[in-house]
Structure formats: structure tokens, C-alpha cells
Amino acid sequence: MRFKGIPRVKRLASRLFETAARAGVWRSIVGAVALVLLLPAGRLQAQEGDAAGVQAFLPGPVRSVSTVPANGDLNPYGVAFVPAQFPAGGTIHPGDILVSNFNNSDNLQGTGTTIVTVPTTGGTSLFFQGQSGLGLSTGLAVLKAGLVVVGNFPTADGSCATGQAGSLLVLNSKGHLLATLDHAATINGPWDLTVSEGKNGSVQIFVANALTGTVTRLDATATATGLTVQKETQVASGYMHRCDPVALVVAPTGLVYDAARDVLYVASTEDNAIFALHHAGKRTNDAGPGSVIYHDDRHLHGPNGMALAPNGDLLASQSDAINPDANQPSEIVEFTTSGRFVKQISMDPMQGGAFGLAVATSGHTAQLAAVDDATNTLVIWTLPH
């Protein structure tokens, strides 16, 4: 059924845009009207309290894909886009999305072994399946040289009591294991990671360690045949971390690195705060946790994964392990790097569903992909930016 009032609303919106532009208040009017007119309806709904007069990045949903492979692995955690520069010849292609699974088919945490590929269209396929009991974590990245790096945080029985230090696995573009980085002094329960790629294959990998509450930086060189680590530095520490009967661990998770400003942003779940670590790419010492840039008990409920939006804002998924709010379950919150709340949306009516997320841009289009581990799905949004 067509709604006859739509053309009239669009004409009104057009006049509002023109008036706003002449009046010099484009951002506030367009931010309020465009979200109402352009965002598709769906099960993700904006929560009350969205910041007035701020044009948010968070959209409504457009695509939902199962992340369960043939072996039945559950609990998707890591999310990573294959970059445009990724070389041809492998089984994954630019624009594809990879998702790592933390649980096996018995739903034991720290035992999942698979990474699935979500192509731009069509169904999922298996990219990698490792040895039994790996426990592939949120730490997942795709390098332009043609490599995939994924963290593993294994347990023997799905409990934190049997948690092991784990490692970083280096895979080629066909999903074959090239190397295992298991340096216990600097990699201890890799819970998440982010990468920064420079010239001539240089890469920095920042790893959040759940068992020690620290962040390690690996300085390395990447080629299609492997990853060579030249230096490992613990750059941050002091984040709260503990075992948890439901979440396995509550520890520093989401990492976003701003190479232009040399700032690493850290989402610390147990601290219920976002930290900024300055000079993260150059420092040779441990700077502690850094400085708190965002702490908001109303909108933060144990931040997990984190990503950078095209408008410069930060996006953090919420585990609801800390300061839970029944009215805001499994939400993603958007805020500025100066600590101003912008917007939030709920992914799932159950708590604990939001974990890994990633953002990719191409031309005038942006995509946000986030796992809902309560339903074992990947939700993908596409919108102009």
C-alpha cells in the first residue's frame, strides 16, 4: 500500500534543506530530517536520548547473514573487510567480509575453529578451519599484502579456568596456515586486534590481551608469503580484567588506531570506558592505560568491539556485562573522539549479542558489519557517506 503523503513530505523536506542552507544551519536540520526520511525501517531501532543536532553515522539494517559453517561452530566474534587492494588469486576478494567463530557446535567458549566468508552477494562459504579447540577471537584483520591475521584464545572445557595464552595465526589468501605467533611474553589471550599498514609492506599490529589487561604492538613486514616480526613492545597496561562465568573474560577488547594522529583508542569492558593512548605507534615503553576520553554510564554497558566511522566518530558494541540496561540490550553506541555521545541502536532484544564490528568505505558508500552472537548472524548496513 502506498502512502499518499510521501511526495508532500519530500517536498517539505526539500524546502527545509534549502532554507537551512541559506540560514547556515544545514547540519542540524539535515541531521534531524534526513534520518527520518532516508533510514530504512528494521529491527534495529534508535534509542531515546540521541544527541540533538548531530548527524549520526549509525543507520538502519539492510542484510542479515548466518555465520554458522557446516561444522556447526557458533558465537561469531571477529569481523573484517577484505580491502580493495587485496591481491587476486585467492579464495577471498575485495569487499568480502570475514567472520571468526569463538565457540564450537557444543557452544563451548574458546573452542571455535572456523572463519567464514560473507561475499558481497550470495551465501557464505568456509575460508579457514583450524585444529580442534582453537577458540578464534575478535582479533581479525585482512592485510593488503594478501594475508589474514586472527587471534585465538583456547580453553579446554569452555571455562576461563582452562584458558590458555593462545596466539596469532597468519593465513594466506586461500586460508592456509603460514605461521603461528605464540610469544607468551607479549601475546597472552589475544581478545582483539587492529592493524596499521604503511609503505613497502610495513605493518603494525596492536593486540589487546585479555589475560593480562595489556596492549602489545608488533612491528612487522608483510608479504604474500608471510609476516616477519621485527619488534614487539608492550605499549599499554592497567586495564581491568577478570574471568566471567558468562562472557569467559571481561577485559580490554576493541582497538582503533588513528595513524594520522598516532593515537590508539582502547575499549576496556570492565572499566566501562574508552581510553586514548598517544604516540602508540612510536613509543618504546609502556604508557599505562592512557587517558579516559569517554565514560558514560547511561550509554556504556561494557564496550567490546570498536570501529571508526567515516564521519570520524567511534562505534563501540556493548556486551551488557557491565552496568546492564534492559531497555538498551546488545547496542552499538556512537560517540566523538572528544567524548560526546551521538547515537545508539539496539541490535537484539537479548543482552550480550553485540561483539565484533567493522566499517569499510568505497567512493560515496560506507558499510557497517556487526555480529549478533545471540542469533549467530552478521548484520550489514550500506549507506551513503
C-alpha positions as CSV (number, residue, x, y, z in Angstrom):
1,M,0.0,0.0,0.0
2,R,1.4,3.4,-1.0
3,F,1.4,6.2,1.5
4,K,-0.1,9.2,-0.4
5,G,1.6,11.7,1.9
6,I,5.1,10.8,0.9
7,P,5.6,13.2,-2.0
8,R,4.3,16.1,0.1
9,V,6.7,15.2,2.9
10,K,9.6,15.0,0.4
11,R,8.7,18.5,-1.0
12,L,8.5,19.8,2.5
13,A,11.9,18.3,3.3
14,S,13.4,19.8,0.2
15,R,12.2,23.3,1.2
16,L,13.6,22.7,4.7
17,F,17.0,21.8,3.2
18,E,17.1,24.9,1.1
19,T,16.0,27.1,4.0
20,A,18.6,25.6,6.3
21,A,21.4,26.0,3.8
22,R,20.5,29.7,3.4
23,A,20.3,30.1,7.2
24,G,23.6,28.4,7.8
25,V,22.2,25.6,9.9
26,W,22.5,22.7,7.4
27,R,23.9,20.2,9.8
28,S,21.2,20.4,12.5
29,I,18.2,20.4,10.1
30,V,19.6,17.8,7.7
31,G,20.7,15.6,10.6
32,A,17.2,15.6,12.0
33,V,15.2,15.3,8.8
34,A,17.4,13.0,6.8
35,L,17.5,10.3,9.4
36,V,13.7,10.2,9.4
37,L,13.2,10.2,5.7
38,L,16.1,8.1,4.5
39,L,16.9,5.3,7.0
40,P,15.1,2.0,6.3
41,A,12.9,0.5,8.9
42,G,14.0,-2.7,10.6
43,R,14.6,-4.4,13.9
44,L,17.4,-2.1,14.9
45,Q,15.9,1.0,16.4
46,A,17.5,4.1,17.7
47,Q,17.2,4.5,21.5
48,E,15.8,7.6,23.1
49,G,18.4,10.2,24.0
50,D,20.0,10.6,20.6
51,A,22.1,13.8,20.6
52,A,20.0,16.6,19.1
53,G,21.5,18.5,16.2
54,V,24.2,15.9,15.4
55,Q,24.2,14.0,12.1
56,A,24.9,10.4,13.1
57,F,26.5,7.6,11.1
58,L,24.5,4.7,12.5
59,P,21.9,3.5,10.1
60,G,19.0,1.0,9.9
61,P,19.6,-2.6,8.8
62,V,19.6,-4.0,5.2
63,R,21.1,-7.5,5.3
64,S,21.4,-10.4,7.8
65,V,23.5,-13.5,7.0
66,S,24.0,-16.7,9.1
67,T,27.6,-17.2,10.2
68,V,27.3,-20.9,11.1
69,P,29.5,-23.1,8.9
70,A,29.0,-26.8,8.1
71,N,30.7,-28.0,11.3
72,G,28.2,-26.0,13.4
73,D,30.6,-23.5,15.0
74,L,28.8,-20.8,17.0
75,N,29.3,-17.4,18.7
76,P,30.7,-15.2,15.9
77,Y,33.2,-12.6,17.3
78,G,35.7,-11.1,14.8
79,V,34.7,-9.1,11.7
80,A,37.0,-7.8,9.0
81,F,36.5,-6.5,5.4
82,V,38.8,-7.6,2.6
83,P,40.4,-4.3,1.4
84,A,40.2,-3.0,-2.2
85,Q,44.0,-3.6,-2.7
86,F,43.8,-7.3,-1.7
87,P,45.6,-9.3,-4.5
88,A,43.8,-11.6,-6.8
89,G,44.3,-15.4,-6.9
90,G,42.9,-16.4,-3.5
91,T,39.5,-17.5,-2.3
92,I,38.5,-14.1,-0.9
93,H,38.1,-10.9,-2.8
94,P,37.9,-7.2,-2.2
95,G,34.5,-6.3,-0.5
96,D,34.1,-9.8,1.1
97,I,33.7,-9.9,4.9
98,L,35.4,-12.5,7.1
99,V,33.8,-13.6,10.4
100,S,35.6,-15.7,13.1
101,N,33.8,-18.1,15.4
102,F,34.7,-18.5,19.1
103,N,32.5,-21.5,20.1
104,N,32.2,-25.0,18.7
105,S,28.9,-26.7,17.8
106,D,28.5,-27.7,21.5
107,N,28.6,-24.0,22.3
108,L,31.8,-24.3,24.4
109,Q,33.7,-21.0,24.5
110,G,37.2,-20.9,23.3
111,T,36.8,-23.9,21.0
112,G,35.6,-22.5,17.7
113,T,37.9,-23.2,14.7
114,T,36.4,-21.5,11.7
115,I,36.4,-18.3,9.6
116,V,33.6,-17.9,7.2
117,T,33.5,-15.7,4.1
118,V,30.4,-13.4,3.5
119,P,30.6,-12.3,-0.1
120,T,29.0,-9.1,-1.4
121,T,26.2,-11.2,-2.7
122,G,25.1,-14.8,-2.2
123,G,25.6,-17.3,0.7
124,T,28.6,-17.8,3.0
125,S,31.5,-20.2,2.5
126,L,34.3,-21.6,4.6
127,F,37.6,-19.7,4.4
128,F,39.5,-21.5,7.2
129,Q,39.1,-24.4,9.6
130,G,41.9,-25.0,12.1
131,Q,42.7,-27.7,14.6
132,S,40.2,-28.6,17.3
133,G,39.9,-26.2,20.2
134,L,41.4,-23.1,18.8
135,G,38.9,-20.5,20.0
136,L,39.1,-17.8,17.3
137,S,38.6,-14.5,19.0
138,T,37.5,-11.0,18.0
139,G,41.0,-10.2,16.8
140,L,40.7,-10.5,13.0
141,A,42.4,-8.4,10.2
142,V,43.0,-8.7,6.5
143,L,46.2,-7.1,5.2
144,K,46.7,-5.6,1.8
145,A,49.7,-7.9,1.1
146,G,47.3,-10.8,0.9
147,L,47.4,-12.1,4.5
148,V,44.8,-12.7,7.2
149,V,45.7,-12.4,10.9
150,V,43.4,-13.9,13.5
151,G,43.7,-14.3,17.3
152,N,43.0,-17.5,19.1
153,F,42.2,-17.8,22.8
154,P,41.7,-21.5,23.5
155,T,40.0,-23.3,26.5
156,A,39.9,-27.0,27.3
157,D,36.3,-27.0,28.5
158,G,34.8,-23.6,27.7
159,S,35.7,-22.1,31.0
160,C,38.2,-19.3,31.9
161,A,39.8,-21.7,34.4
162,T,41.3,-23.6,31.5
163,G,42.1,-20.6,29.3
164,Q,45.5,-20.6,27.6
165,A,47.7,-17.8,26.3
166,G,46.8,-18.6,22.6
167,S,48.5,-17.0,19.6
168,L,48.1,-15.1,16.4
169,L,47.6,-17.2,13.3
170,V,48.8,-15.9,9.9
171,L,46.9,-17.2,6.9
172,N,47.4,-16.7,3.2
173,S,44.7,-15.6,0.7
174,K,43.5,-19.3,0.3
175,G,43.0,-19.8,4.0
176,H,46.2,-21.9,4.5
177,L,48.1,-21.5,7.8
178,L,51.5,-19.9,7.2
179,A,52.7,-19.2,10.7
180,T,51.7,-19.2,14.4
181,L,52.9,-16.3,16.6
182,D,52.8,-17.6,20.1
183,H,55.2,-15.3,22.0
184,A,53.9,-15.7,25.6
185,A,55.7,-12.6,26.9
186,T,53.6,-10.3,24.6
187,I,50.6,-12.3,23.4
188,N,48.5,-13.5,26.2
189,G,44.9,-14.2,25.5
190,P,44.6,-12.1,22.3
191,W,41.0,-10.8,22.6
192,D,41.0,-8.3,19.8
193,L,43.5,-6.5,17.4
194,T,43.8,-3.7,14.9
195,V,46.4,-3.1,12.2
196,S,48.0,-0.1,10.6
197,E,49.7,-0.6,7.2
198,G,52.5,1.6,5.8
199,K,54.7,1.6,2.7
200,N,56.6,-1.4,1.4
201,G,54.6,-3.9,3.4
202,S,55.3,-2.4,6.8
203,V,52.6,-3.2,9.3
204,Q,51.9,-2.5,12.9
205,I,49.6,-4.9,14.8
206,F,48.1,-3.8,18.1
207,V,46.8,-6.7,20.3
208,A,44.5,-6.5,23.3
209,N,45.5,-9.2,25.8
210,A,42.6,-10.5,28.0
211,L,44.7,-12.5,30.5
212,T,47.0,-9.6,31.4
213,G,45.0,-6.4,30.7
214,T,47.7,-5.1,28.4
215,V,48.1,-4.0,24.7
216,T,51.1,-5.1,22.6
217,R,52.4,-3.6,19.4
218,L,54.0,-5.8,16.8
219,D,56.2,-4.1,14.2
220,A,56.4,-6.3,11.2
221,T,56.8,-6.7,7.4
222,A,54.1,-8.4,5.4
223,T,54.4,-10.1,2.0
224,A,52.2,-12.7,0.2
225,T,54.3,-15.4,1.7
226,G,54.3,-14.4,5.3
227,L,54.7,-12.0,8.2
228,T,58.1,-11.1,9.6
229,V,58.0,-9.6,13.1
230,Q,60.9,-7.3,13.9
231,K,59.9,-6.0,17.3
232,E,57.3,-6.5,20.0
233,T,56.5,-3.7,22.5
234,Q,54.0,-3.6,25.4
235,V,52.6,-0.1,24.9
236,A,49.7,-0.1,27.4
237,S,48.6,-1.8,30.6
238,G,46.5,-1.4,33.7
239,Y,43.1,-2.3,32.1
240,M,40.8,-4.2,34.4
241,H,40.4,-7.9,33.5
242,R,38.8,-10.9,35.1
243,C,37.2,-14.3,34.5
244,D,33.5,-14.2,34.0
245,P,31.1,-17.3,34.1
246,V,29.1,-15.9,31.1
247,A,31.5,-13.9,29.0
248,L,34.5,-16.1,29.7
249,V,36.6,-13.0,30.3
250,V,35.9,-9.3,30.8
251,A,38.9,-7.4,29.6
252,P,40.2,-4.7,27.1
253,T,38.8,-5.5,23.7
254,G,38.1,-3.0,20.9
255,L,41.0,-1.2,19.4
256,V,41.0,1.6,16.8
257,Y,44.3,3.2,15.6
258,D,44.4,6.8,14.2
259,A,47.7,6.7,12.2
260,A,47.5,10.4,11.3
261,R,47.4,11.4,15.0
262,D,49.3,8.4,16.3
263,V,46.5,7.7,18.8
264,L,45.3,4.2,19.8
265,Y,41.7,4.1,21.2
266,V,41.0,1.2,23.6
267,A,37.6,-0.1,24.7
268,S,38.0,-1.5,28.2
269,T,34.9,-3.6,29.1
270,E,35.4,-3.9,32.8
271,D,36.5,-0.2,33.2
272,N,33.3,0.7,31.1
273,A,35.4,3.4,29.4
274,I,37.2,4.3,26.2
275,F,40.9,5.2,26.6
276,A,43.2,7.1,24.3
277,L,46.9,6.2,24.1
278,H,49.0,8.8,22.5
279,H,52.2,8.1,20.5
280,A,51.1,4.5,20.3
281,G,52.9,3.8,17.0
282,K,56.2,5.2,18.1
283,R,56.6,4.7,21.8
284,T,59.1,2.3,23.1
285,N,57.7,2.0,26.6
286,D,54.5,1.1,28.5
287,A,52.3,4.2,29.0
288,G,49.8,2.5,31.3
289,P,46.1,2.7,30.2
290,G,46.3,6.2,28.7
291,S,43.6,8.8,29.3
292,V,39.9,8.3,29.5
293,I,38.1,10.1,26.6
294,Y,34.6,8.6,27.1
295,H,32.9,7.3,30.3
296,D,29.1,7.4,30.2
297,D,27.1,5.1,32.5
298,R,23.9,5.9,30.6
299,H,25.2,4.8,27.2
300,L,28.1,2.5,28.0
301,H,27.4,-1.1,29.2
302,G,30.7,-2.8,28.9
303,P,32.1,-1.8,25.5
304,N,33.5,-4.7,23.4
305,G,34.4,-4.3,19.7
306,M,35.2,-0.9,18.3
307,A,35.4,0.7,14.8
308,L,36.0,4.1,13.2
309,A,33.0,5.6,11.3
310,P,33.6,7.6,8.1
311,N,32.5,10.8,9.9
312,G,35.3,10.4,12.4
313,D,33.2,9.1,15.2
314,L,33.9,5.9,17.1
315,L,31.4,3.0,17.3
316,A,31.5,0.5,20.2
317,S,29.5,-2.6,20.6
318,Q,28.1,-3.4,24.0
319,S,28.4,-6.7,25.9
320,D,26.0,-5.7,28.7
321,A,28.4,-7.4,31.1
322,I,28.8,-4.1,33.0
323,N,26.1,-1.7,34.0
324,P,23.4,-3.5,32.0
325,D,20.2,-1.7,31.0
326,A,17.2,-3.9,30.0
327,N,15.9,-1.1,27.8
328,Q,19.1,-0.9,25.7
329,P,20.2,-4.5,25.0
330,S,23.0,-5.5,22.6
331,E,23.5,-2.0,21.5
332,I,26.1,-0.1,19.4
333,V,26.9,3.4,20.6
334,E,28.4,6.2,18.5
335,F,30.4,9.0,20.1
336,T,33.0,11.5,19.1
337,T,36.7,11.2,19.9
338,S,36.3,14.1,22.2
339,G,33.8,12.1,24.3
340,R,30.4,13.4,23.1
341,F,27.5,11.0,22.8
342,V,25.9,10.9,19.3
343,K,23.6,8.0,18.9
344,Q,22.9,4.4,19.8
345,I,20.9,1.5,18.3
346,S,19.9,-1.9,19.8
347,M,20.9,-4.9,17.7
348,D,19.0,-7.6,19.5
349,P,16.3,-7.8,22.2
350,M,18.6,-10.1,24.2
351,Q,21.6,-8.8,26.1
352,G,25.2,-9.8,25.1
353,G,24.5,-10.1,21.4
354,A,26.8,-7.3,20.1
355,F,30.5,-8.0,19.8
356,G,32.8,-7.6,16.7
357,L,32.1,-4.9,14.1
358,A,33.9,-3.3,11.2
359,V,33.4,-0.4,8.8
360,A,34.6,-0.1,5.1
361,T,34.2,2.8,2.7
362,S,34.2,2.8,-1.1
363,G,33.6,6.0,-3.0
364,H,30.5,7.6,-1.6
365,T,29.3,4.4,0.1
366,A,30.0,3.0,3.6
367,Q,29.3,-0.4,5.0
368,L,28.9,-1.3,8.7
369,A,29.1,-5.0,9.5
370,A,28.4,-6.3,13.0
371,V,27.9,-9.8,14.5
372,D,24.9,-10.7,16.6
373,D,26.2,-13.7,18.5
374,A,22.9,-14.3,20.2
375,T,21.5,-15.3,16.8
376,N,24.8,-16.3,15.1
377,T,24.3,-13.8,12.3
378,L,26.2,-10.9,10.6
379,V,24.1,-7.8,10.1
380,I,25.3,-5.5,7.2
381,W,24.2,-1.9,6.5
382,T,25.0,0.0,3.4
383,L,24.5,3.8,3.3
384,P,25.9,7.0,1.6
385,H,28.5,8.9,3.5
